[in-house]
Amino acid sequence: MEEAMDMEVEGRQSPSSSEPKDFSFRRLGLRNSIQTNFGDDYVFEITPKFDWSLMGVSLSSNMVKLYSPTTGQYSGECRGHSETINGISFSGPSSPHVLHSCSSDGTIRAWDTRSFKEVSCISAGPSQEIFSFSFGGSSDSLLSAGCKSQIIFWDWRNKKQVACLEDSHVDDVTQVHFVPHHQNKLISASVDGLICVFDTAGDISDDEHLESVINVGTSIGKVGIFGQTFEKLWCLTHIETLSVWDWKDGTNEANFEDARTLASNSWSLDHVDYFVDCHSAEEGEGLWVIGGSNAGTLGYFPVKHEGGAAIGSPEAVLGGGHSDVVRSILPMSGMAGTSSKTRGIFGWTGGEDGRLCCWLSDDSPATSRSWMSSNLILRSSRSHHKKNRHHPY
């Protein structure tokens, strides 16, 4: 059932003669579309293995499916969670066959990607939910989880809980991230509108280890760390605002309360209804916000956050692959760790239409094709059809 269907992709320049010349962008589109029933389930998140040999796809049916990012070949699926999967991540080279997932069932589970079996499970306790997790700490031994108004830490080697921060947030902690190259630093974000920075060295506590607090002012959906020295922080909220911060000193570099309007005005296509994610350059300060329409068209909008704030015209548009809201985008072109096998692939997207689409980049050979899965999702009962979105109020 898990066979991918090849679809021709074209890269072409806009605008057409009917579009204003100002709206010139690179469009990556599916030349053909297949009207197939993909079931009732959503694609939530797509994440790559460190060597790009696999990608994990979390679904609203509470499972993770594994595919090849170069061919779309289905490998298998990991089942075990009883509630919505809120985050997935592969381990690094030291544990090359392990995928982790966290869920609203209050657990973080580890899966062997060869056998697709669960190999460990850590629980945050009854009636608890886990919205995000991150590995780090001075000796790389800490596992942090964002829960219902709490941040819990375990030593992942023995699964023992070492700390629980209860006073820093008053609502669901939607994001936790250890900072690259600052492994003692943990950044958390919450529905309460706060971003907190912790030093996790020693015995972790709210009183002694909370270093700074940034008040965004509204419910936070996603944050990400970027910049040459990983000192910058982007923030997307549940009311679709965007802001950029320096987390070290807490200063705001850019604040886009009307981000959707600015993005919508920079192209001649559908209104930008939501933001999927932000992506940053592997090196340097480049930042893009990925905006989408309810009909499934995506745009890569460059974000200027220094020396004046602006959202520019999209540098790439992905249209024709999805028929509903897109939930996740996995960029591949030019990313660290990718190989010659991934040359020509721009990336993958997944959404509420249950589709997983592959997009080709400008350097793809003329004979290349993209892949759209025809049987990514099995139909399930409506009881699994959960939005998995926080609401600010």
C-alpha positions as CSV (number, residue, x, y, z in Angstrom):
1,M,0.0,0.0,0.0
2,E,2.8,2.3,0.8
3,E,3.9,3.0,-2.8
4,A,4.9,6.5,-4.0
5,M,3.5,7.9,-7.2
6,D,5.8,9.9,-9.5
7,M,4.7,13.3,-10.4
8,E,6.4,15.7,-12.8
9,V,7.5,18.9,-11.3
10,E,8.4,22.1,-13.1
11,G,10.4,25.1,-12.0
12,R,9.3,28.2,-13.7
13,Q,9.6,32.0,-13.3
14,S,6.7,34.2,-12.4
15,P,5.2,36.6,-13.1
16,S,2.9,35.9,-16.0
17,S,1.9,38.7,-18.3
18,S,-1.2,39.4,-16.1
19,E,0.9,39.7,-12.9
20,P,2.7,42.9,-11.7
21,K,6.4,42.8,-12.5
22,D,7.2,43.4,-8.8
23,F,6.0,39.9,-7.9
24,S,8.8,38.0,-9.5
25,F,9.6,34.7,-7.8
26,R,10.8,31.1,-8.4
27,R,7.8,28.8,-8.5
28,L,8.2,25.1,-7.7
29,G,5.0,23.4,-8.7
30,L,3.5,20.0,-9.4
31,R,2.6,19.9,-13.1
32,N,0.0,17.2,-12.5
33,S,-2.3,16.4,-9.6
34,I,-4.0,13.2,-8.7
35,Q,-7.4,13.5,-7.1
36,T,-7.3,10.7,-4.6
37,N,-8.9,10.2,-1.2
38,F,-6.1,10.3,1.2
39,G,-8.2,9.6,4.3
40,D,-9.1,11.7,7.3
41,D,-5.7,12.0,9.0
42,Y,-3.2,14.8,9.1
43,V,0.5,14.9,8.5
44,F,1.9,16.8,11.6
45,E,5.6,16.8,11.3
46,I,8.5,15.7,9.0
47,T,12.0,15.3,10.5
48,P,15.2,13.9,9.0
49,K,17.8,11.5,10.3
50,F,21.2,13.0,10.7
51,D,22.5,11.3,7.5
52,W,19.3,11.9,5.5
53,S,18.8,8.2,5.0
54,L,15.4,8.3,6.6
55,M,12.7,10.8,7.5
56,G,10.0,10.4,10.1
57,V,6.5,11.5,9.5
58,S,4.1,11.9,12.5
59,L,0.4,11.5,11.8
60,S,-2.8,12.3,13.6
61,S,-3.5,8.6,13.9
62,N,-0.8,8.6,16.7
63,M,1.8,6.8,14.7
64,V,5.1,7.7,13.0
65,K,5.9,6.4,9.5
66,L,9.3,6.2,8.0
67,Y,10.3,7.0,4.4
68,S,13.4,7.5,2.3
69,P,13.8,11.3,1.6
70,T,15.4,10.5,-1.7
71,T,12.9,8.1,-3.2
72,G,9.8,8.3,-1.1
73,Q,10.1,4.5,-0.4
74,Y,8.1,3.5,2.7
75,S,10.1,1.7,5.4
76,G,7.7,1.0,8.3
77,E,5.8,2.5,11.1
78,C,6.0,3.0,14.9
79,R,2.8,2.5,16.9
80,G,2.4,2.9,20.6
81,H,1.2,6.3,21.5
82,S,-2.4,6.6,22.7
83,E,-2.8,10.4,22.1
84,T,-1.6,13.1,19.7
85,I,2.2,13.0,18.8
86,N,3.5,16.5,19.4
87,G,7.1,16.1,18.4
88,I,9.6,13.7,16.8
89,S,13.4,13.7,16.5
90,F,16.1,11.3,15.4
91,S,19.1,10.7,17.6
92,G,22.6,11.6,16.5
93,P,25.4,9.3,15.2
94,S,26.0,7.8,18.7
95,S,22.6,6.2,18.5
96,P,22.0,5.9,14.7
97,H,18.9,3.8,14.7
98,V,16.8,5.6,17.3
99,L,13.8,7.9,16.8
100,H,12.2,9.7,19.7
101,S,8.6,11.0,20.0
102,C,6.6,12.8,22.6
103,S,2.8,12.8,23.0
104,S,-0.2,14.2,24.8
105,D,-0.3,10.7,26.5
106,G,2.5,12.0,28.8
107,T,5.3,9.9,27.4
108,I,8.5,10.2,25.4
109,R,9.2,7.0,23.6
110,A,12.3,5.7,21.8
111,W,11.9,3.5,18.7
112,D,14.4,1.2,16.9
113,T,14.0,2.3,13.3
114,R,15.2,-1.1,12.0
115,S,12.5,-3.2,13.9
116,F,10.0,-0.3,14.4
117,K,9.7,-1.5,18.0
118,E,9.6,0.7,21.1
119,V,12.8,0.3,23.0
120,S,12.2,2.7,25.9
121,C,9.5,4.9,27.5
122,I,9.7,7.8,29.9
123,S,6.5,9.0,31.5
124,A,5.8,12.5,32.9
125,G,3.0,11.1,35.1
126,P,-0.7,10.6,35.0
127,S,-2.9,13.4,33.4
128,Q,0.3,15.1,32.1
129,E,1.0,16.0,28.5
130,I,4.3,16.5,26.7
131,F,4.4,19.1,23.9
132,S,8.1,19.3,23.2
133,F,11.4,17.7,24.2
134,S,15.1,18.3,23.8
135,F,18.4,16.6,24.6
136,G,21.4,18.5,26.0
137,G,23.1,19.6,29.2
138,S,26.8,19.9,29.9
139,S,27.4,16.2,29.5
140,D,24.6,15.6,27.0
141,S,22.8,13.6,29.6
142,L,19.7,15.7,30.1
143,L,16.3,15.2,28.5
144,S,14.0,18.1,28.9
145,A,10.2,18.1,28.3
146,G,7.7,20.9,28.0
147,C,4.5,19.9,29.8
148,K,1.4,21.4,31.2
149,S,2.9,24.5,32.9
150,Q,6.0,22.5,33.9
151,I,9.4,21.7,32.5
152,I,10.6,18.3,33.6
153,F,14.2,17.0,33.3
154,W,15.5,13.4,33.3
155,D,18.8,11.8,33.1
156,W,18.0,9.9,29.9
157,R,20.7,7.3,30.6
158,N,18.9,5.9,33.7
159,K,15.5,7.5,33.1
160,K,15.5,9.2,36.5
161,Q,13.8,12.5,37.0
162,V,16.3,15.1,38.2
163,A,14.2,18.3,38.3
164,C,10.8,19.8,37.7
165,L,10.3,23.5,37.2
166,E,6.8,24.6,38.2
167,D,7.0,28.3,38.8
168,S,8.4,29.8,35.5
169,H,5.3,29.1,33.4
170,V,1.6,29.1,34.2
171,D,0.3,27.4,31.0
172,D,1.3,24.7,28.5
173,V,5.0,24.8,27.7
174,T,4.9,24.4,23.9
175,Q,8.6,24.5,23.2
176,V,11.9,23.5,24.9
177,H,15.2,23.8,23.1
178,F,18.8,23.3,24.3
179,V,20.9,26.0,22.5
180,P,23.5,24.6,20.1
181,H,27.1,25.3,21.3
182,H,25.6,26.5,24.6
183,Q,24.5,23.1,25.8
184,N,23.7,24.3,29.4
185,K,21.3,26.9,28.1
186,L,17.6,25.8,27.7
187,I,15.0,28.0,26.1
188,S,11.3,27.4,26.8
189,A,8.2,29.0,25.4
190,S,4.6,28.8,26.5
191,V,0.9,29.6,25.9
192,D,1.4,32.1,28.7
193,G,3.3,34.3,26.2
194,L,6.7,34.0,28.0
195,I,10.1,32.8,26.7
196,C,12.4,31.7,29.5
197,V,16.1,31.1,29.5
198,F,17.6,28.7,32.0
199,D,21.1,27.6,32.9
200,T,20.9,23.9,33.6
201,A,24.3,23.4,35.2
202,G,24.2,21.9,38.6
203,D,21.0,21.3,40.6
204,I,18.2,22.8,38.4
205,S,15.6,25.1,40.1
206,D,13.3,27.9,39.2
207,D,14.9,30.3,41.7
208,E,18.5,29.7,41.0
209,H,18.6,28.8,37.3
210,L,16.1,31.1,35.5
211,E,18.4,33.7,33.9
212,S,15.9,35.8,31.9
213,V,12.4,36.2,30.7
214,I,11.1,37.6,27.4
215,N,7.4,38.6,27.4
216,V,6.0,38.1,23.9
217,G,2.5,39.0,25.1
218,T,0.5,36.2,23.4
219,S,0.4,32.5,23.1
220,I,3.6,31.1,21.6
221,G,3.5,28.2,19.1
222,K,7.0,27.8,17.8
223,V,10.5,29.2,18.5
224,G,13.8,28.5,16.8
225,I,17.4,29.4,17.4
226,F,19.6,30.7,14.6
227,G,22.5,33.0,13.8
228,Q,26.3,32.4,13.4
229,T,26.7,32.0,17.2
230,F,23.1,30.9,17.8
231,E,22.2,34.0,19.7
232,K,19.1,34.9,17.7
233,L,15.6,33.6,18.4
234,W,12.6,33.7,16.1
235,C,9.1,33.3,17.5
236,L,5.8,32.4,15.9
237,T,2.6,32.8,17.9
238,H,-0.8,31.2,17.7
239,I,-2.3,34.4,16.3
240,E,0.3,34.3,13.5
241,T,2.6,37.1,14.6
242,L,6.3,36.9,14.1
243,S,9.1,38.4,16.2
244,V,12.9,38.1,16.3
245,W,15.0,38.4,19.5
246,D,18.5,38.3,20.9
247,W,18.0,35.7,23.7
248,K,21.2,36.6,25.4
249,D,20.2,40.2,26.3
250,G,16.5,39.9,25.7
251,T,16.3,42.6,23.1
252,N,13.7,42.6,20.4
253,E,15.1,43.0,16.9
254,A,11.9,42.9,14.9
255,N,8.2,42.6,15.7
256,F,5.7,41.8,12.9
257,E,2.2,41.9,14.4
258,D,0.8,42.2,10.9
259,A,3.0,39.5,9.4
260,R,0.3,37.8,7.4
261,T,-0.7,41.1,5.8
262,L,2.9,42.0,5.0
263,A,3.4,38.5,3.4
264,S,0.2,38.7,1.5
265,N,1.0,42.0,0.0
266,S,4.4,40.8,-1.3
267,W,2.8,38.3,-3.8
268,S,-0.2,38.2,-6.1
269,L,-1.5,34.8,-5.0
270,D,-3.9,33.8,-2.3
271,H,-4.0,35.5,1.0
272,V,-1.4,34.1,3.5
273,D,-3.7,32.6,6.2
274,Y,-1.0,31.0,8.5
275,F,2.7,30.4,9.0
276,V,4.1,26.9,9.0
277,D,7.6,27.5,10.3
278,C,10.7,29.6,10.0
279,H,14.0,28.4,8.4
280,S,17.4,29.9,8.7
281,A,20.6,29.7,6.6
282,E,23.0,27.0,7.7
283,E,25.6,29.8,8.0
284,G,24.9,33.5,8.5
285,E,21.9,35.5,9.6
286,G,19.4,34.6,6.8
287,L,15.9,33.9,7.9
288,W,12.7,32.9,6.0
289,V,9.2,32.6,7.2
290,I,7.1,30.0,5.4
291,G,3.5,31.2,4.9
292,G,0.6,29.2,3.5
293,S,-2.9,29.6,2.2
294,N,-5.9,27.4,3.3
295,A,-5.8,26.0,-0.3
296,G,-2.3,24.6,0.3
297,T,0.0,27.1,-1.5
298,L,3.3,27.9,0.3
299,G,5.7,30.8,0.0
300,Y,9.3,31.2,1.3
301,F,9.3,34.9,2.5
302,P,12.7,36.4,3.5
303,V,12.7,38.2,6.8
304,K,14.8,41.3,7.4
305,H,15.3,41.8,11.1
306,E,18.4,44.1,11.4
307,G,18.6,47.7,10.3
308,G,14.8,47.9,9.7
309,A,12.2,45.1,9.8
310,A,10.6,43.8,6.6
311,I,9.0,40.7,5.1
312,G,10.0,40.5,1.4
313,S,8.6,38.9,-1.7
314,P,8.7,35.1,-1.7
315,E,11.9,33.6,-3.0
316,A,10.2,30.4,-3.8
317,V,6.5,29.3,-4.1
318,L,5.3,25.7,-3.8
319,G,1.9,25.3,-5.3
320,G,-0.3,22.6,-6.7
321,G,0.7,19.8,-4.4
322,H,-1.7,20.3,-1.4
323,S,-5.4,21.0,-1.2
324,D,-5.5,21.9,2.5
325,V,-3.5,23.5,5.3
326,V,0.2,22.5,5.3
327,R,1.6,21.5,8.7
328,S,5.2,20.8,8.1
329,I,8.0,21.5,5.6
330,L,11.4,19.8,5.5
331,P,14.0,21.7,3.5
332,M,16.7,19.6,1.9
333,S,18.4,21.8,-0.8
334,G,21.8,23.0,0.5
335,M,21.2,21.6,4.0
336,A,24.2,20.2,6.0
337,G,24.5,16.5,5.9
338,T,22.7,16.0,2.6
339,S,24.5,14.0,-0.1
340,S,24.6,13.7,-3.8
341,K,21.6,11.4,-3.6
342,T,19.5,14.3,-2.5
343,R,20.7,16.7,-5.2
344,G,17.8,18.3,-7.0
345,I,15.3,17.8,-4.2
346,F,14.1,21.1,-2.7
347,G,12.3,19.4,0.2
348,W,9.1,17.7,1.5
349,T,5.8,19.0,2.7
350,G,2.9,17.4,4.6
351,G,-0.5,18.7,5.6
352,E,-4.1,18.3,6.6
353,D,-4.9,16.6,3.3
354,G,-2.8,13.7,4.3
355,R,-0.4,14.2,1.4
356,L,3.3,14.0,1.5
357,C,4.8,16.0,-1.4
358,C,8.4,16.2,-2.7
359,W,9.5,19.3,-4.5
360,L,12.4,19.6,-7.0
361,S,14.9,22.4,-6.9
362,D,16.4,24.3,-9.8
363,D,19.5,22.1,-10.0
364,S,17.4,18.9,-10.5
365,P,18.2,16.9,-13.7
366,A,15.6,17.2,-16.4
367,T,14.7,13.5,-15.9
368,S,14.0,13.9,-12.2
369,R,10.5,13.5,-10.9
370,S,8.9,14.3,-7.6
371,W,6.9,11.9,-5.5
372,M,3.5,12.3,-3.9
373,S,2.3,9.4,-1.7
374,S,-0.9,7.8,-2.8
375,N,-1.4,5.8,0.4
376,L,0.4,7.7,3.0
377,I,-2.6,7.7,5.3
378,L,-5.0,4.9,6.1
379,R,-8.5,6.0,6.8
380,S,-9.3,6.1,10.5
381,S,-12.2,7.1,12.7
382,R,-13.0,10.7,13.3
383,S,-11.9,10.3,16.9
384,H,-8.3,10.7,15.8
385,H,-9.0,13.8,13.7
386,K,-7.4,16.3,16.2
387,K,-6.2,19.7,15.3
388,N,-3.2,19.7,17.6
389,R,-3.1,23.4,17.7
390,H,-3.1,25.5,20.9
391,H,-5.4,28.4,21.2
392,P,-4.4,31.6,23.0
393,Y,-7.6,32.0,24.9
